[in-house]
Amino acid sequence: MSQEFFDDEDSAHLFQLIHMLQRSAMMHMGLLQDSEGRVHYNLGETKAAIDTLSMLKVKMAGNLTVKESTMLNGIISELQMQF
């Protein structure tokens, strides 16, 4: 990721956390293969990842930049539609 996109190092780390949860949800919906090329379907794990992202959104309300909030809202919405 380009350092220019993020406002600071904390924003970059937040994106890494959000991205890990997004990839986990997508992998467990069968949208991404794992490192060995297998496809997984585990809707419980998918729901847990989406719920965790939603919890982070609630707990961090008022503490995110506009860019961070927009990114988080977009990822949660995208995953909910795919779920």
C-alpha positions in Angstrom: 0.0 0.0 0.0 1.1 3.5 -0.8 2.0 5.5 2.3 0.6 8.5 0.4 -2.9 7.2 0.5 -3.0 7.0 4.3 -2.9 10.0 6.6 -0.5 8.3 9.0 0.9 4.9 10.1 -2.1 4.2 12.4 -4.4 4.5 9.4 -2.3 2.1 7.4 -2.4 -0.4 10.3 -6.2 0.0 10.6 -6.6 -0.7 6.9 -4.4 -3.9 7.3 -6.7 -5.1 10.1 -9.9 -4.3 8.1 -8.4 -6.0 5.0 -7.6 -9.2 7.0 -11.2 -9.5 8.2 -12.5 -8.7 4.7 -10.3 -11.4 3.1 -11.3 -13.9 5.8 -15.0 -13.2 5.1 -14.5 -13.4 1.3 -12.5 -16.7 1.6 -15.2 -18.3 3.8 -17.9 -17.3 1.2 -15.9 -19.2 -1.4 -14.9 -16.0 -3.2 -11.2 -16.4 -2.7 -9.0 -19.5 -2.6 -6.8 -20.2 0.4 -3.0 -20.4 0.0 -3.3 -24.0 -1.1 -5.9 -23.2 -3.8 -8.8 -24.7 -1.9 -12.2 -23.0 -1.7 -14.0 -22.8 1.6 -17.7 -22.3 2.5 -18.2 -21.5 6.2 -21.0 -19.0 6.6 -20.5 -18.9 10.4 -16.9 -17.6 9.9 -18.2 -15.2 7.3 -20.8 -13.8 9.7 -18.2 -13.5 12.5 -15.9 -11.4 10.3 -18.7 -9.1 9.2 -20.0 -8.8 12.7 -16.4 -7.9 13.9 -16.1 -5.2 11.3 -19.5 -3.8 12.3 -18.5 -3.8 15.9 -15.3 -1.9 15.1 -17.4 0.6 13.2 -19.6 1.2 16.3 -16.7 1.3 18.8 -14.6 3.6 16.7 -17.4 6.0 15.8 -16.2 9.6 16.1 -12.6 8.5 16.0 -12.2 7.8 12.3 -11.2 10.2 9.6 -13.6 10.6 6.7 -11.4 8.5 4.5 -11.2 5.7 7.2 -15.0 5.8 7.8 -15.8 5.7 4.1 -13.5 2.7 3.5 -14.9 0.8 6.5 -18.5 1.5 5.6 -17.9 0.5 2.0 -16.2 -2.8 2.9 -19.0 -3.7 5.4 -21.7 -2.9 2.8 -20.0 -4.9 0.1 -19.6 -7.9 2.3 -23.2 -7.8 3.6 -24.5 -7.7 0.0 -22.3 -10.7 -0.9 -23.4 -12.6 2.2 
